[in-house]
Amino acid sequence: MPQGDGGELLVTVLREQGAEVVFGVVSVHNLPLVEAVSGALRFVPVRHEAAAVNAADAYARVSGGLGVALTSTGTGCGNAAGSLIEAQSGGAPVLHVTGQIDSRYLGLGRGVIHETRDQTGLLRAVSAHTATVRPGADAGALLRDAIAHARTPPCGPVSVEWPIDLQYARHRLDGPAVPAGHPPAPDPGQLAAAAELLAAARRPVIWAGGGARRAGRPLLALAERLGAPVLSSNAGRGTLPEDHPLVVGNFAASPAGRELLADADLLLSVGTHFRSNETADYTLPSPGRHVQIDISAPAIGRVVPADAGIVAAAHPALTALLELLPDSGAEPGWRQRGADLAARARTDLRAAIGPYALVCDALRSRLDRASVIARDVTIASSQWGNRLLEIYDPSTNLFPLGGGIGQGLSMGIGGALARPRTPTLVIAGDGGLSVHLGELGTLAQERPWLVLCVFNDGGYGVLRNMQEAHRGRRSGVDLTTPDFAALAAAYRLPFQRVTRAQDFARALDESLAVRGPSVIEIDVDALGPTPVPFTPPVTVPGT
Protein backbone atom coordinates (compact mmCIF):
# COMPACT_ATOMS: atom_id res chain seq x y z
CA MET A 1 0.00 0.00 0.00
CA PRO A 2 1.36 3.50 -0.83
CA GLN A 3 1.55 6.05 1.93
CA GLY A 4 -1.75 7.20 3.44
CA ASP A 5 -3.07 8.36 6.79
CA GLY A 6 -4.24 6.03 9.54
CA GLY A 7 -7.79 5.91 8.22
CA GLU A 8 -6.64 4.73 4.80
CA LEU A 9 -4.40 2.14 6.47
CA LEU A 10 -7.29 0.85 8.58
CA VAL A 11 -9.55 0.53 5.52
CA THR A 12 -6.86 -1.42 3.65
CA VAL A 13 -6.38 -3.84 6.55
CA LEU A 14 -10.14 -4.32 7.01
CA ARG A 15 -10.65 -5.02 3.31
CA GLU A 16 -7.83 -7.53 3.50
CA GLN A 17 -9.81 -9.28 6.25
CA GLY A 18 -13.11 -9.17 4.37
CA ALA A 19 -14.65 -6.73 6.88
CA GLU A 20 -17.31 -4.55 5.25
CA VAL A 21 -19.21 -3.02 8.19
CA VAL A 22 -17.87 -0.93 11.07
CA PHE A 23 -19.88 0.25 14.09
CA GLY A 24 -18.83 3.29 16.05
CA VAL A 25 -19.21 6.76 17.53
CA VAL A 26 -17.31 9.62 15.93
CA SER A 27 -15.03 11.83 18.04
CA VAL A 28 -12.23 14.35 17.72
CA HIS A 29 -9.96 11.46 18.73
CA ASN A 30 -10.94 9.08 15.90
CA LEU A 31 -12.00 11.46 13.13
CA PRO A 32 -9.45 10.32 10.49
CA LEU A 33 -10.49 6.70 11.03
CA VAL A 34 -14.22 7.38 10.81
CA GLU A 35 -13.86 9.59 7.74
CA ALA A 36 -11.94 6.92 5.85
CA VAL A 37 -14.19 4.06 6.90
CA SER A 38 -17.42 5.92 6.08
CA GLY A 39 -16.06 6.77 2.64
CA ALA A 40 -14.92 3.26 1.72
CA LEU A 41 -16.96 0.81 3.82
CA ARG A 42 -20.28 0.89 5.66
CA PHE A 43 -19.99 2.92 8.84
CA VAL A 44 -22.91 2.50 11.26
CA PRO A 45 -23.12 5.49 13.64
CA VAL A 46 -24.55 3.91 16.77
CA ARG A 47 -25.53 6.16 19.68
CA HIS A 48 -23.31 4.68 22.39
CA GLU A 49 -19.90 3.02 22.43
CA ALA A 50 -21.24 -0.04 24.25
CA ALA A 51 -23.69 -0.53 21.39
CA ALA A 52 -20.83 -0.30 18.88
CA VAL A 53 -19.07 -3.28 20.44
CA ASN A 54 -22.33 -5.20 20.98
CA ALA A 55 -23.27 -4.77 17.33
CA ALA A 56 -19.77 -5.71 16.15
CA ASP A 57 -19.88 -8.77 18.43
CA ALA A 58 -23.20 -9.90 16.99
CA TYR A 59 -22.05 -9.19 13.43
CA ALA A 60 -19.09 -11.50 14.02
CA ARG A 61 -21.19 -14.27 15.57
CA VAL A 62 -23.72 -14.22 12.72
CA SER A 63 -21.37 -13.68 9.76
CA GLY A 64 -18.50 -15.83 11.02
CA GLY A 65 -16.16 -12.98 10.11
CA LEU A 66 -14.55 -10.08 11.95
CA GLY A 67 -16.61 -7.55 13.88
CA VAL A 68 -15.20 -4.02 14.03
CA ALA A 69 -15.94 -1.18 16.47
CA LEU A 70 -14.52 2.35 16.62
CA THR A 71 -14.65 4.38 19.83
CA SER A 72 -13.03 7.46 21.31
CA THR A 73 -10.50 7.61 24.10
CA GLY A 74 -11.31 8.15 27.80
CA THR A 75 -15.02 8.02 28.57
CA GLY A 76 -15.86 6.60 25.14
CA CYS A 77 -13.40 3.78 25.59
CA GLY A 78 -14.70 3.15 29.10
CA ASN A 79 -18.25 2.96 27.79
CA ALA A 80 -17.19 0.02 25.62
CA ALA A 81 -15.74 -2.02 28.48
CA GLY A 82 -18.89 -3.91 29.48
CA SER A 83 -19.59 -4.94 25.90
CA LEU A 84 -16.02 -6.16 25.51
CA ILE A 85 -16.70 -8.43 28.50
CA GLU A 86 -19.71 -9.81 26.62
CA ALA A 87 -17.64 -10.37 23.48
CA GLN A 88 -15.16 -12.29 25.64
CA SER A 89 -18.00 -14.42 27.02
CA GLY A 90 -19.24 -15.16 23.51
CA GLY A 91 -15.82 -15.83 22.00
CA ALA A 92 -16.45 -13.30 19.24
CA PRO A 93 -13.57 -12.08 17.03
CA VAL A 94 -13.94 -8.31 17.42
CA LEU A 95 -11.43 -5.60 16.55
CA HIS A 96 -11.98 -2.61 18.83
CA VAL A 97 -10.01 0.44 17.70
CA THR A 98 -10.09 3.30 20.17
CA GLY A 99 -8.55 6.71 19.95
CA GLN A 100 -5.91 8.11 22.26
CA ILE A 101 -4.58 11.55 23.08
CA ASP A 102 -1.47 12.85 21.30
CA SER A 103 1.39 10.42 21.73
CA ARG A 104 3.68 13.10 23.19
CA TYR A 105 1.30 13.53 26.15
CA LEU A 106 0.65 9.86 26.94
CA GLY A 107 1.09 9.05 30.61
CA LEU A 108 1.86 12.61 31.69
CA GLY A 109 -1.49 13.37 33.34
CA ARG A 110 -1.66 16.90 31.90
CA GLY A 111 -5.44 16.92 31.70
CA VAL A 112 -5.70 16.64 27.92
CA ILE A 113 -9.31 16.41 26.80
CA HIS A 114 -10.50 12.75 26.89
CA GLU A 115 -7.37 11.68 28.77
CA THR A 116 -7.71 8.84 31.28
CA ARG A 117 -5.29 7.15 33.62
CA ASP A 118 -4.07 3.75 32.40
CA GLN A 119 -6.54 3.21 29.60
CA THR A 120 -4.32 0.35 28.46
CA GLY A 121 -4.82 -1.38 31.81
CA LEU A 122 -8.58 -1.01 31.49
CA LEU A 123 -8.54 -2.56 28.03
CA ARG A 124 -6.19 -5.33 29.09
CA ALA A 125 -8.72 -6.42 31.72
CA VAL A 126 -11.57 -6.80 29.22
CA SER A 127 -9.81 -7.80 25.98
CA ALA A 128 -8.06 -10.95 24.82
CA HIS A 129 -5.20 -8.80 23.50
CA THR A 130 -4.30 -5.11 23.60
CA ALA A 131 -1.81 -2.97 21.69
CA THR A 132 -0.94 0.71 21.36
CA VAL A 133 0.34 2.43 18.24
CA ARG A 134 3.57 4.22 19.24
CA PRO A 135 5.69 6.75 17.32
CA GLY A 136 7.73 4.93 14.72
CA ALA A 137 5.73 1.70 15.10
CA ASP A 138 4.45 -0.27 12.13
CA ALA A 139 0.74 0.39 12.66
CA GLY A 140 -0.29 -1.98 9.87
CA ALA A 141 1.66 -4.87 11.36
CA LEU A 142 0.19 -4.08 14.76
CA LEU A 143 -3.38 -4.14 13.40
CA ARG A 144 -2.77 -7.39 11.55
CA ASP A 145 -1.29 -9.01 14.64
CA ALA A 146 -4.24 -7.89 16.76
CA ILE A 147 -6.73 -9.32 14.27
CA ALA A 148 -4.82 -12.62 14.23
CA HIS A 149 -5.20 -12.75 18.02
CA ALA A 150 -8.94 -12.05 17.69
CA ARG A 151 -9.41 -14.87 15.19
CA THR A 152 -7.27 -17.44 16.99
CA PRO A 153 -9.50 -19.95 18.84
CA PRO A 154 -11.11 -19.63 21.32
CA CYS A 155 -11.38 -16.12 19.75
CA GLY A 156 -12.26 -12.91 21.51
CA PRO A 157 -12.13 -9.11 21.33
CA VAL A 158 -8.87 -7.23 20.85
CA SER A 159 -8.33 -3.53 21.50
CA VAL A 160 -5.92 -1.21 19.71
CA GLU A 161 -5.25 2.30 21.03
CA TRP A 162 -4.30 4.80 18.34
CA PRO A 163 -3.11 8.29 19.38
CA ILE A 164 -4.76 10.99 17.32
CA ASP A 165 -1.53 12.51 16.00
CA LEU A 166 -0.49 9.09 14.70
CA GLN A 167 -3.86 8.65 13.00
CA TYR A 168 -3.07 11.73 10.90
CA ALA A 169 0.48 10.52 10.22
CA ARG A 170 1.47 8.76 7.00
CA HIS A 171 1.68 4.97 7.00
CA ARG A 172 2.66 2.13 4.69
CA LEU A 173 1.44 -1.45 4.68
CA ASP A 174 4.01 -4.00 3.62
CA GLY A 175 4.09 -7.78 3.50
CA PRO A 176 1.31 -10.34 3.86
CA ALA A 177 -1.46 -10.57 6.46
CA VAL A 178 -0.78 -12.43 9.69
CA PRO A 179 -2.66 -15.76 9.80
CA ALA A 180 -4.72 -16.72 12.82
CA GLY A 181 -3.23 -19.33 15.11
CA HIS A 182 -4.50 -22.88 15.42
CA PRO A 183 -5.05 -24.86 18.60
CA PRO A 184 -2.94 -27.99 19.07
CA ALA A 185 -4.13 -31.26 17.56
CA PRO A 186 -5.88 -33.68 19.94
CA ASP A 187 -3.48 -35.81 21.95
CA PRO A 188 -3.70 -39.52 20.94
CA GLY A 189 -3.49 -40.65 24.56
CA GLN A 190 -6.30 -38.37 25.62
CA LEU A 191 -8.40 -39.54 22.67
CA ALA A 192 -7.82 -43.22 23.49
CA ALA A 193 -8.82 -42.74 27.14
CA ALA A 194 -11.97 -40.87 26.17
CA ALA A 195 -12.92 -43.40 23.49
CA GLU A 196 -12.59 -46.27 25.94
CA LEU A 197 -15.04 -44.65 28.34
CA LEU A 198 -17.46 -43.71 25.57
CA ALA A 199 -17.43 -47.20 24.10
CA ALA A 200 -18.36 -48.67 27.48
CA ALA A 201 -21.24 -46.27 28.12
CA ARG A 202 -24.75 -47.65 28.01
CA ARG A 203 -26.65 -44.47 28.76
CA PRO A 204 -24.52 -41.56 27.43
CA VAL A 205 -25.61 -37.92 27.34
CA ILE A 206 -23.90 -35.11 25.43
CA TRP A 207 -23.80 -31.49 26.61
CA ALA A 208 -22.89 -29.07 23.80
CA GLY A 209 -21.64 -25.60 24.73
CA GLY A 210 -20.49 -22.58 22.79
CA GLY A 211 -17.22 -24.29 21.96
CA ALA A 212 -19.13 -26.83 19.85
CA ARG A 213 -20.77 -24.24 17.56
CA ARG A 214 -18.49 -24.97 14.60
CA ALA A 215 -18.54 -28.72 15.08
CA GLY A 216 -22.15 -29.53 14.28
CA ARG A 217 -21.46 -32.20 11.68
CA PRO A 218 -19.11 -34.43 13.73
CA LEU A 219 -21.20 -33.78 16.87
CA LEU A 220 -24.32 -35.07 15.14
CA ALA A 221 -22.45 -38.09 13.77
CA LEU A 222 -21.13 -38.92 17.24
CA ALA A 223 -24.54 -38.47 18.85
CA GLU A 224 -26.05 -40.82 16.29
CA ARG A 225 -23.20 -43.31 16.79
CA LEU A 226 -23.67 -43.31 20.57
CA GLY A 227 -27.46 -43.00 20.55
CA ALA A 228 -26.95 -40.11 22.97
CA PRO A 229 -29.50 -37.41 23.80
CA VAL A 230 -27.98 -33.94 23.43
CA LEU A 231 -28.36 -31.14 25.97
CA SER A 232 -27.03 -27.67 25.21
CA SER A 233 -26.02 -24.55 27.02
CA ASN A 234 -27.47 -21.25 25.85
CA ALA A 235 -24.25 -20.60 23.91
CA GLY A 236 -24.45 -24.00 22.20
CA ARG A 237 -28.01 -23.71 20.97
CA GLY A 238 -28.43 -24.54 17.29
CA THR A 239 -25.20 -26.52 17.04
CA LEU A 240 -27.64 -29.30 16.24
CA PRO A 241 -31.06 -28.21 14.93
CA GLU A 242 -33.43 -28.21 17.88
CA ASP A 243 -36.08 -30.14 15.99
CA HIS A 244 -33.71 -33.11 15.63
CA PRO A 245 -35.04 -36.13 17.58
CA LEU A 246 -31.83 -36.50 19.62
CA VAL A 247 -31.83 -32.88 20.80
CA VAL A 248 -33.13 -32.18 24.28
CA GLY A 249 -31.83 -28.61 24.15
CA ASN A 250 -31.27 -26.02 26.84
CA PHE A 251 -33.25 -27.92 29.45
CA ALA A 252 -30.56 -29.36 31.69
CA ALA A 253 -31.88 -27.57 34.79
CA SER A 254 -35.50 -28.57 34.20
CA PRO A 255 -36.99 -31.52 36.10
CA ALA A 256 -36.84 -33.61 32.92
CA GLY A 257 -33.21 -32.58 32.30
CA ARG A 258 -32.25 -33.46 35.85
CA GLU A 259 -33.90 -36.85 35.42
CA LEU A 260 -31.95 -37.47 32.22
CA LEU A 261 -28.64 -36.59 33.88
CA ALA A 262 -29.47 -38.73 36.91
CA ASP A 263 -30.25 -41.73 34.69
CA ALA A 264 -27.17 -41.36 32.48
CA ASP A 265 -24.00 -43.32 33.15
CA LEU A 266 -21.70 -40.97 31.19
CA LEU A 267 -21.63 -37.30 30.26
CA LEU A 268 -19.68 -36.08 27.25
CA SER A 269 -19.33 -32.29 27.50
CA VAL A 270 -18.11 -30.35 24.49
CA GLY A 271 -16.96 -26.77 24.89
CA THR A 272 -19.11 -25.81 27.86
CA HIS A 273 -18.05 -24.19 31.11
CA PHE A 274 -21.17 -25.25 33.06
CA ARG A 275 -22.22 -21.72 33.98
CA SER A 276 -24.00 -21.25 37.28
CA ASN A 277 -27.24 -20.02 35.70
CA GLU A 278 -27.41 -23.13 33.48
CA THR A 279 -26.65 -25.64 36.24
CA ALA A 280 -29.06 -24.23 38.85
CA ASP A 281 -26.13 -22.85 40.83
CA TYR A 282 -24.13 -26.08 40.36
CA THR A 283 -26.81 -28.35 41.84
CA LEU A 284 -27.42 -30.64 38.84
CA PRO A 285 -26.79 -34.36 39.23
CA SER A 286 -23.65 -35.64 37.56
CA PRO A 287 -23.49 -38.99 35.75
CA GLY A 288 -20.99 -41.53 37.00
CA ARG A 289 -18.41 -40.75 34.31
CA HIS A 290 -17.47 -37.51 32.57
CA VAL A 291 -15.50 -37.05 29.35
CA GLN A 292 -14.75 -33.39 28.66
CA ILE A 293 -13.57 -31.70 25.47
CA ASP A 294 -12.40 -28.10 25.79
CA ILE A 295 -9.87 -25.92 24.03
CA SER A 296 -8.72 -24.57 27.40
CA ALA A 297 -6.75 -26.96 29.62
CA PRO A 298 -7.79 -25.25 32.90
CA ALA A 299 -11.44 -25.89 32.04
CA ILE A 300 -11.03 -29.67 32.21
CA GLY A 301 -12.62 -30.81 35.46
CA ARG A 302 -12.94 -27.27 36.81
CA VAL A 303 -16.68 -27.54 37.53
CA VAL A 304 -17.58 -31.20 36.97
CA PRO A 305 -14.74 -33.64 37.76
CA ALA A 306 -13.54 -35.27 34.54
CA ASP A 307 -12.50 -38.92 34.15
CA ALA A 308 -10.97 -38.11 30.76
CA GLY A 309 -10.21 -34.81 29.14
CA ILE A 310 -9.27 -33.80 25.61
CA VAL A 311 -7.64 -30.39 25.27
CA ALA A 312 -8.49 -29.43 21.71
CA ALA A 313 -10.99 -27.63 19.54
CA ALA A 314 -14.27 -29.49 19.25
CA HIS A 315 -14.26 -30.28 15.52
CA PRO A 316 -10.94 -32.15 15.32
CA ALA A 317 -11.53 -33.85 18.67
CA LEU A 318 -14.97 -35.17 17.72
CA THR A 319 -13.76 -36.19 14.26
CA ALA A 320 -10.92 -38.17 15.79
CA LEU A 321 -13.22 -39.84 18.31
CA LEU A 322 -15.49 -41.02 15.50
CA GLU A 323 -12.58 -42.91 14.01
CA LEU A 324 -11.97 -44.73 17.31
CA LEU A 325 -15.50 -45.59 18.36
CA PRO A 326 -17.52 -48.65 17.38
CA ASP A 327 -21.22 -48.58 16.73
CA SER A 328 -23.53 -47.62 19.56
CA GLY A 329 -23.52 -49.72 22.70
CA ALA A 330 -26.41 -47.79 24.23
CA GLU A 331 -29.01 -49.91 25.94
CA PRO A 332 -32.30 -50.47 24.12
CA GLY A 333 -34.75 -47.63 24.70
CA TRP A 334 -32.17 -45.07 25.82
CA ARG A 335 -32.52 -42.92 22.71
CA GLN A 336 -36.30 -42.94 23.11
CA ARG A 337 -35.92 -42.12 26.79
CA GLY A 338 -34.14 -38.93 25.79
CA ALA A 339 -36.86 -38.05 23.27
CA ASP A 340 -39.60 -38.62 25.85
CA LEU A 341 -37.89 -36.42 28.42
CA ALA A 342 -37.31 -33.71 25.80
CA ALA A 343 -41.01 -33.75 24.94
CA ARG A 344 -41.94 -33.61 28.63
CA ALA A 345 -39.63 -30.64 29.23
CA ARG A 346 -41.30 -28.72 26.43
CA THR A 347 -44.81 -29.68 27.52
CA ASP A 348 -44.09 -28.61 31.09
CA LEU A 349 -42.70 -25.27 29.94
CA ARG A 350 -45.66 -24.58 27.68
CA ALA A 351 -47.95 -25.11 30.64
CA ALA A 352 -45.79 -22.83 32.79
CA ILE A 353 -45.95 -19.88 30.37
CA GLY A 354 -49.66 -20.07 29.52
CA PRO A 355 -50.66 -17.56 26.81
CA TYR A 356 -47.06 -16.84 25.89
CA ALA A 357 -46.90 -20.26 24.23
CA LEU A 358 -49.05 -18.74 21.47
CA VAL A 359 -46.53 -15.93 21.07
CA CYS A 360 -43.66 -18.42 20.89
CA ASP A 361 -45.51 -20.56 18.33
CA ALA A 362 -46.26 -17.55 16.14
CA LEU A 363 -42.64 -16.45 16.16
CA ARG A 364 -41.25 -19.83 15.22
CA SER A 365 -43.84 -20.60 12.54
CA ARG A 366 -43.36 -17.25 10.78
CA LEU A 367 -39.63 -16.64 11.03
CA ASP A 368 -37.25 -18.22 8.55
CA ARG A 369 -35.03 -21.01 9.86
CA ALA A 370 -32.10 -18.73 9.02
CA SER A 371 -33.55 -15.74 10.89
CA VAL A 372 -31.35 -14.25 13.60
CA ILE A 373 -33.05 -14.42 17.00
CA ALA A 374 -31.58 -11.89 19.45
CA ARG A 375 -32.79 -12.05 23.03
CA ASP A 376 -32.08 -9.49 25.70
CA VAL A 377 -32.13 -10.46 29.38
CA THR A 378 -35.86 -10.37 30.16
CA ILE A 379 -38.54 -12.80 31.35
CA ALA A 380 -39.65 -13.64 27.80
CA SER A 381 -36.10 -14.69 26.96
CA SER A 382 -35.06 -16.29 30.22
CA GLN A 383 -38.25 -18.30 30.71
CA TRP A 384 -39.07 -19.50 27.20
CA GLY A 385 -37.10 -17.68 24.48
CA ASN A 386 -33.88 -19.38 25.53
CA ARG A 387 -35.47 -22.84 25.50
CA LEU A 388 -38.82 -23.26 23.79
CA LEU A 389 -38.24 -20.96 20.80
CA GLU A 390 -36.31 -23.37 18.59
CA ILE A 391 -32.90 -22.50 17.10
CA TYR A 392 -31.70 -24.39 14.03
CA ASP A 393 -28.27 -22.92 13.39
CA PRO A 394 -25.75 -21.49 15.89
CA SER A 395 -25.18 -18.37 13.80
CA THR A 396 -28.80 -17.33 14.44
CA ASN A 397 -28.47 -17.59 18.22
CA LEU A 398 -27.78 -14.23 19.88
CA PHE A 399 -27.97 -13.77 23.64
CA PRO A 400 -25.81 -11.84 26.13
CA LEU A 401 -23.99 -14.80 27.62
CA GLY A 402 -22.40 -12.65 30.31
CA GLY A 403 -25.91 -11.88 31.59
CA GLY A 404 -25.80 -8.09 31.13
CA ILE A 405 -29.15 -6.43 30.51
CA GLY A 406 -29.78 -3.95 27.72
CA GLN A 407 -27.60 -5.41 24.96
CA GLY A 408 -30.31 -7.08 22.89
CA LEU A 409 -31.27 -4.32 20.45
CA SER A 410 -27.72 -3.37 19.47
CA MET A 411 -26.86 -7.07 19.09
CA GLY A 412 -29.95 -7.49 16.95
CA ILE A 413 -28.93 -4.58 14.72
CA GLY A 414 -25.48 -6.11 14.23
CA GLY A 415 -26.99 -9.49 13.46
CA ALA A 416 -29.52 -8.02 11.03
CA LEU A 417 -26.83 -6.19 9.06
CA ALA A 418 -24.85 -9.41 8.83
CA ARG A 419 -27.87 -11.22 7.38
CA PRO A 420 -29.97 -8.64 5.53
CA ARG A 421 -32.07 -10.97 3.39
CA THR A 422 -33.95 -12.63 6.26
CA PRO A 423 -35.88 -10.94 9.06
CA THR A 424 -34.22 -10.58 12.46
CA LEU A 425 -36.15 -10.83 15.72
CA VAL A 426 -35.23 -8.95 18.89
CA ILE A 427 -36.92 -9.90 22.17
CA ALA A 428 -36.48 -7.21 24.80
CA GLY A 429 -38.13 -6.03 27.97
CA ASP A 430 -38.98 -2.40 28.62
CA GLY A 431 -36.34 -2.22 31.35
CA GLY A 432 -33.55 -3.61 29.21
CA LEU A 433 -34.53 -1.55 26.18
CA SER A 434 -34.35 1.61 28.29
CA VAL A 435 -30.64 0.99 28.95
CA HIS A 436 -29.84 1.84 25.32
CA LEU A 437 -33.05 3.49 24.15
CA GLY A 438 -31.02 5.68 21.81
CA GLU A 439 -30.33 2.70 19.56
CA LEU A 440 -33.88 3.10 18.27
CA GLY A 441 -32.31 5.98 16.37
CA THR A 442 -29.74 3.63 14.87
CA LEU A 443 -32.53 1.22 13.97
CA ALA A 444 -34.47 3.99 12.24
CA GLN A 445 -31.41 5.31 10.41
CA GLU A 446 -29.96 2.00 9.17
CA ARG A 447 -33.36 0.39 8.49
CA PRO A 448 -32.53 -3.33 8.73
CA TRP A 449 -35.28 -5.90 8.36
CA LEU A 450 -35.82 -6.27 12.09
CA VAL A 451 -38.87 -6.79 14.30
CA LEU A 452 -38.40 -5.49 17.84
CA CYS A 453 -40.76 -7.17 20.31
CA VAL A 454 -40.92 -5.20 23.56
CA PHE A 455 -42.44 -7.10 26.47
CA ASN A 456 -43.60 -4.23 28.67
CA ASP A 457 -44.16 -5.07 32.33
CA GLY A 458 -43.19 -1.67 33.72
CA GLY A 459 -39.77 -2.49 35.06
CA TYR A 460 -37.32 -5.28 35.75
CA GLY A 461 -39.64 -8.29 35.81
CA VAL A 462 -37.00 -10.94 36.50
CA LEU A 463 -35.75 -9.15 39.61
CA ARG A 464 -39.30 -8.23 40.65
CA ASN A 465 -40.28 -11.90 40.67
CA MET A 466 -37.13 -12.76 42.58
CA GLN A 467 -37.84 -10.14 45.25
CA GLU A 468 -41.45 -11.18 45.62
CA ALA A 469 -40.48 -14.84 45.89
CA HIS A 470 -37.70 -14.35 48.44
CA ARG A 471 -38.24 -10.97 50.14
CA GLY A 472 -41.92 -10.17 49.90
CA ARG A 473 -41.24 -6.57 48.81
CA ARG A 474 -40.00 -4.61 45.81
CA SER A 475 -36.92 -2.43 45.63
CA GLY A 476 -35.71 -0.59 42.53
CA VAL A 477 -37.63 -2.72 40.05
CA ASP A 478 -40.67 -0.60 39.12
CA LEU A 479 -39.86 1.90 36.38
CA THR A 480 -41.59 4.67 34.49
CA THR A 481 -41.47 3.53 30.89
CA PRO A 482 -42.17 5.63 27.80
CA ASP A 483 -45.17 5.66 25.55
CA PHE A 484 -43.71 3.24 23.02
CA ALA A 485 -46.27 4.17 20.36
CA ALA A 486 -45.22 7.83 20.58
CA LEU A 487 -41.56 6.88 20.71
CA ALA A 488 -41.85 4.73 17.59
CA ALA A 489 -43.76 7.52 15.84
CA ALA A 490 -40.98 9.98 16.71
CA TYR A 491 -38.57 7.75 14.81
CA ARG A 492 -41.14 6.99 12.08
CA LEU A 493 -41.04 3.29 12.93
CA PRO A 494 -44.12 1.14 12.22
CA PHE A 495 -45.71 0.22 15.56
CA GLN A 496 -48.31 -2.20 16.90
CA ARG A 497 -49.50 -2.95 20.42
CA VAL A 498 -50.72 -6.40 21.44
CA THR A 499 -52.98 -6.92 24.45
CA ARG A 500 -54.14 -10.48 23.69
CA ALA A 501 -51.92 -13.44 22.88
CA GLN A 502 -54.20 -14.56 20.06
CA ASP A 503 -53.62 -11.24 18.28
CA PHE A 504 -49.85 -11.50 18.22
CA ALA A 505 -49.62 -13.62 15.04
CA ARG A 506 -51.48 -10.98 13.02
CA ALA A 507 -49.28 -8.21 14.39
CA LEU A 508 -46.16 -10.20 13.54
CA ASP A 509 -47.38 -10.86 10.00
CA GLU A 510 -47.90 -7.15 9.44
CA SER A 511 -44.50 -6.29 10.90
CA LEU A 512 -42.66 -8.86 8.79
CA ALA A 513 -44.39 -7.53 5.67
CA VAL A 514 -42.68 -4.15 6.24
CA ARG A 515 -39.32 -5.73 5.33
CA GLY A 516 -37.66 -3.06 7.42
CA PRO A 517 -37.60 -2.01 11.08
CA SER A 518 -40.80 -2.24 13.12
CA VAL A 519 -41.86 -2.38 16.77
CA ILE A 520 -44.41 -4.57 18.53
CA GLU A 521 -45.22 -3.78 22.15
CA ILE A 522 -46.62 -6.72 24.11
CA ASP A 523 -48.59 -5.43 27.11
CA VAL A 524 -47.65 -7.98 29.75
CA ASP A 525 -50.20 -6.66 32.26
CA ALA A 526 -52.98 -7.06 29.70
CA LEU A 527 -51.90 -10.59 28.73
CA GLY A 528 -51.65 -11.52 32.39
CA PRO A 529 -48.96 -13.31 34.37
CA THR A 530 -47.53 -16.67 33.44
CA PRO A 531 -49.05 -19.53 35.47
CA VAL A 532 -45.58 -20.19 36.91
CA PRO A 533 -43.63 -16.97 37.61
CA PHE A 534 -40.05 -17.04 36.38
CA THR A 535 -37.34 -16.56 39.01
CA PRO A 536 -33.65 -16.90 38.14
CA PRO A 537 -31.71 -19.88 39.52
CA VAL A 538 -29.82 -17.74 42.04
CA THR A 539 -29.26 -18.84 45.62
CA VAL A 540 -30.59 -16.31 48.14
CA PRO A 541 -29.18 -17.03 51.63
CA GLY A 542 -31.76 -17.47 54.34
CA THR A 543 -34.63 -18.39 52.01
Order of alpha helices (4+ residues) and beta strands (2+ residues): alpha-beta-alpha-beta-alpha-beta-alpha-alpha-beta-alpha-beta-alpha-beta-alpha-alpha-beta-alpha-beta-beta-alpha-beta-beta-beta-alpha-alpha-alpha-beta-beta-alpha-beta-alpha-alpha-beta-alpha-alpha-beta-alpha-beta-alpha
